[in-house]
Amino acid sequence: MSEKFPYALTRAGMIMAPEHGNELEVEGVLNPASGRGADGELYLLPRLVARGNVSRIGIARVNVVDGVPSSVSREGVVLEPDRSWEQGAQNAGVEDPRITFIAELGLHVMTYVAFGPLGPRTAVATSTDLRSWVRLGPATFDYDDALDVDLGLYHNKDTVFFPESVTGPDGVPSLAVLHRPMWDLGEVRPGESGTQPGWLVEERPSIWISFIHLADALADPRALARWSSHLFLAGPEYPFEELKIGAGPAPLRVPEGWLVIHHGVTGTLVSAMAQQQDVNYAAGAMILDADQPWKVIARTTEPLLSAETEQERSGTVPNVVFPTAIELVDGVPYVFYGMADSCIGVARLDRTAERA
């Protein structure tokens, strides 16, 4: 951990592993979203991977022992890849959900990866109870003449909403969303790998931020899938993230601003359409300005959590710590993360005493 960064992660154990004999989980349970149900209980919504790398999103109640999330009780599947844009000839999946409860809307807002005919695209869905979801479809991006880029052309992953509105760069109350475009169009059309925007300084996959006017979302929730005012937020900067970075759980409001836990990747960069092997994913973090969340004010120079345990180092994709959810349990924040694309772990988030 960076000596100057005021937060730390401490492992609390593995909370979920593939269930023996469950055909929906034979290739892993991983990268969960989370939320509080109408009953006040805490739920994980994990990615369940069946044979052939076909992913669904399940739901499981979190069991807490002595104040620590310790296990789960499965309660079924809430989202399947049953739309045409979630299915390809050689792949299908609804993957890596993130869920943010936005009180101003009274909705749980899920972003997930729809792995369809042209590869991974961000999609949006909403729910009032975590169980019944209304798809809003793939995210679309308003054209920004100043950027001279159609973000809708590119693969996009690692998307998550802020939990409350902020003042957007245009001065209007807005909902903010983090996402990660990937600039290699050769993934979709061979030979088009050099068509990144000419002004692009950082070609490695990086975190961007976009906005939706709050009034538009209040008038019609479908606006949650139409994003504008796109800004580059942060790219790879330190050794543990030299290949790419991506956002994790919903940003957490802290005294310093907005805490964003992200993942950083080293190793060999391969196709977004293929399952990676020669990589190492670790958890880092940054703090964004409270009033202008497109500004990074602090950042870890080293990981908060790296692949060290057997479950993190050995699995479908070895050497992966992939944070995707954060929840308060008896007033203590816990981060849930994927372990080697096979299991789910949990770690306590602490504000370091010496800097409190």
Buried (B, 14 or more C-beta within 10 A) or exposed (E): BBEEBBBBBEBBEBBBBBEEEEEBBBBBBBBBBBBBBEEEBBBBBBBBBBEEBBBBBBBBBBBBEEEBBBBBEBBEBBBBBEBEBBBBEEBBBBBBBBBBBBEEBEBBBBBBBBBBBBBBBBBBBBBEEBBEBEBBBBBBBBEBEEBEBEBBBBBBBBBBBBBBBBBBBEEBBBBBBBBBBBBBBEBBEEEEEEBBBEEEEEEBBBBBBBBBBBEBBBEEBBBBBBBBBBBBBBBBBBEBBBBBBBBBBBBBEBEBBBBBBBBBBBBEBEEBBEEBEEBBBBBBBBBBBBEEBBBBEBBBBBBBBBBEBEBBBEBBBBBBBBBBBBBEBEEBBBBBBBBBBBBBBBBBBBBEEEEE
